[in-house]
């Protein structure tokens, strides 16, 4: 897997991703503790609202901004987005009211909605070989797991000597480092001005229309729902369950997130070999079956388990939920690459970014608001039902037997004049 790091451009981009995501992991822990300081037992509702605002920025902002910047060189776009993110993170230690959290999170995540799809669509242009690209996806999944593993562990150690507000400075450093590395990285010519013809409306909706014309991508839409359910439970309600129900120290919140990350990393490391043997459908639908079962177990533990045993059950179930998420998320970009061309890749990746995060607009309020109003058990049960519905949709949508040339998209890019997708000749 590490052989792909021989590519100098990808090695630099990967290092930028790792450091930025480590900073983001510190942000996740610190934001949960800040919410608990400001709202106490209602911290879940505050986190749920903040993360819902994050999703609204992703869903509403990403397609429009991508259509506006698609024809611009990627390097200055990525650098500018990182600088905005760093400036917003620098504001977080000075927050004293919950509404200020919401404003800063919206601005920070709007910049992330610019950065992330552009960054993800850049990787296939840097790594053309399929094996290299699959290995890069596993490494990228491992980088995302830094947010749920290394950074919470680092946060746990730092919290023994500094207050949680100082963790936000690590986030600032991560974004500034990312901007610096992108600035010194040579990007392929095809990645610095790729675009497609048509009006702003056509370009804004292009990715979604390509998604809807492809059966495997329609299944990916349902899988996005499956992934959103455990993510919402872990990120929104862990702090309330660990601190309010189990009465455990702040460092144990980080340990719970570490277990979620370990499960994801175990799968990410093994995915390249497993995909070669079983293919995308078998691997991703396995995750779709595992997640609802693990969520049902989490619901039972939250409702029935005593505090002494509940902590150990929590760690084991968070491990399984992380593994299930990674089984779906790691191969997902292979489907996006196969369903797009060099010109439409930014739009397809942006559509996945926007549509996948739209699922959290449902999942985060269920986890936060329902948990605050009716209890964590009801929130976990609702998220379990959501995951079951998504899993059923994924199994029904994905064709069991792919046609010849399954690596190619079912439909090509819709033309400017004709809004619906046309069959491949």
DAWOHU-V437821 format. One record per backbone hydrogen bond with DSSP energy under -1.0 kcal/mol. NH is the residue of the N-H (numbers start at 1). CO is the residue of the C=O. E is the energy in kcal/mol with one decimal. If there is no record, write none. Layout:
nh,co,e
NH,CO,E
NH,CO,E
This chain:
nh,co,e
4,1,-1.2
5,2,-1.8
6,3,-1.9
7,4,-1.4
11,7,-2.7
12,8,-2.1
13,9,-2.2
14,10,-3.0
15,11,-2.0
16,12,-2.1
17,13,-2.1
18,14,-2.5
19,15,-2.1
20,16,-2.3
21,17,-2.4
22,18,-2.0
23,19,-2.0
24,20,-1.8
25,21,-2.1
26,22,-1.8
27,23,-1.8
28,24,-2.0
29,25,-1.8
30,26,-2.7
31,27,-2.8
32,28,-1.7
33,29,-2.0
34,30,-2.7
35,31,-2.4
36,32,-1.8
37,33,-2.1
38,34,-2.1
39,35,-2.6
40,36,-2.1
42,39,-2.0
43,40,-1.8
46,42,-1.9
47,43,-3.0
48,44,-2.7
49,45,-2.3
50,46,-2.8
51,47,-2.7
52,48,-1.8
53,49,-2.5
54,50,-1.9
55,51,-2.0
56,52,-2.4
57,53,-2.2
58,54,-2.0
59,55,-3.1
60,56,-2.6
61,57,-1.9
62,58,-1.3
65,61,-2.7
66,62,-2.4
67,63,-1.8
68,64,-1.7
69,65,-2.2
70,66,-1.4
72,69,-1.8
77,73,-1.1
78,74,-2.7
79,75,-2.4
80,76,-2.5
81,77,-2.1
82,78,-2.1
83,79,-2.2
84,80,-2.0
85,81,-2.2
86,82,-2.4
87,83,-2.1
88,84,-2.2
89,85,-2.4
90,86,-1.7
91,88,-1.0
94,91,-1.5
95,92,-1.6
102,98,-1.4
103,99,-1.7
104,100,-2.2
105,101,-2.6
106,102,-1.9
107,103,-2.0
108,104,-2.7
109,105,-2.7
110,106,-1.7
111,107,-1.5
112,108,-1.7
113,109,-2.1
115,111,-2.2
116,112,-2.7
119,115,-2.5
120,116,-2.8
121,117,-2.4
126,122,-1.1
127,123,-2.6
133,129,-2.4
134,130,-2.6
135,131,-2.3
136,132,-2.3
137,133,-2.0
138,134,-1.7
139,135,-2.3
140,136,-2.7
141,137,-2.4
142,138,-2.2
143,139,-2.2
144,140,-2.3
145,141,-1.8
146,143,-1.0
147,144,-1.3
151,146,-2.6
153,149,-2.0
154,150,-3.0
155,151,-2.8
156,152,-2.6
157,153,-1.8
158,154,-2.8
159,155,-2.6
160,157,-1.1
161,158,-1.9
162,158,-2.6
166,163,-1.4
167,164,-1.6
171,167,-1.0
172,168,-1.8
173,169,-2.2
174,170,-2.1
175,171,-2.0
176,172,-2.1
177,173,-2.7
178,174,-2.1
179,175,-2.2
180,176,-2.1
181,177,-2.4
182,178,-2.4
183,179,-1.7
184,180,-1.1
191,188,-1.5
192,189,-1.5
203,199,-2.4
204,200,-2.4
205,201,-1.9
209,205,-2.0
210,206,-2.2
211,207,-2.3
212,208,-2.3
213,209,-1.2
214,211,-1.4
218,214,-2.0
219,215,-1.9
220,216,-1.8
221,217,-1.6
222,218,-1.3
223,219,-2.2
224,220,-2.0
225,221,-1.0
226,222,-1.5
227,223,-2.2
228,224,-1.9
229,225,-1.3
231,227,-1.5
232,228,-2.4
233,229,-1.9
234,230,-2.6
235,231,-2.7
236,232,-2.3
237,233,-1.3
241,237,-2.7
242,238,-3.0
243,239,-2.1
244,240,-2.1
245,240,-1.4
246,241,-2.6
248,242,-2.7
252,249,-1.2
253,250,-1.2
254,250,-1.0
255,251,-1.6
256,252,-2.0
257,253,-1.8
258,254,-2.0
259,255,-1.8
260,256,-1.5
261,257,-2.0
262,258,-2.5
263,259,-2.1
264,260,-1.4
265,261,-2.4
266,262,-2.4
267,263,-1.4
268,264,-2.4
269,265,-2.3
270,266,-1.0
271,267,-1.4
274,270,-1.9
275,271,-3.1
276,272,-1.5
277,273,-1.2
278,274,-3.0
279,275,-1.6
283,279,-1.6
284,280,-2.7
285,281,-2.3
286,282,-1.2
287,283,-1.3
288,284,-1.4
289,285,-1.2
290,286,-2.1
291,287,-2.2
294,290,-2.4
295,291,-2.6
296,292,-2.2
297,293,-1.8
298,294,-2.2
299,295,-2.4
300,296,-1.9
301,297,-2.2
302,298,-2.7
303,299,-2.0
304,300,-2.8
305,301,-1.8
310,306,-3.2
311,307,-1.2
313,309,-2.2
314,310,-2.4
315,311,-1.8
316,312,-1.9
317,313,-2.6
318,314,-2.5
319,315,-1.6
320,316,-1.8
321,317,-2.5
322,318,-2.2
323,319,-2.0
324,320,-2.6
325,321,-2.3
326,322,-2.1
327,323,-1.9
328,324,-1.1
329,325,-3.0
330,326,-2.2
334,331,-1.6
336,332,-1.3
337,333,-2.5
338,334,-2.2
339,335,-1.3
340,337,-1.4
345,341,-1.6
348,344,-2.4
349,345,-2.8
350,346,-1.8
351,347,-2.2
352,348,-2.2
353,349,-2.3
354,350,-2.8
355,351,-3.3
356,352,-2.5
357,353,-1.4
358,354,-1.4
363,359,-2.1
364,360,-2.8
366,362,-1.6
367,363,-2.4
368,364,-3.1
369,365,-1.5
370,365,-1.5
372,368,-2.0
373,369,-2.2
374,370,-3.0
379,375,-1.6
380,376,-2.5
381,377,-2.2
382,378,-2.4
383,379,-2.1
384,380,-1.8
385,381,-2.0
386,382,-2.1
387,383,-2.2
388,384,-2.2
389,385,-2.3
390,386,-2.2
391,387,-2.6
392,388,-2.4
393,389,-2.1
394,390,-2.1
395,391,-2.3
396,392,-2.0
397,393,-1.9
398,394,-1.9
408,405,-2.4
412,422,-1.5
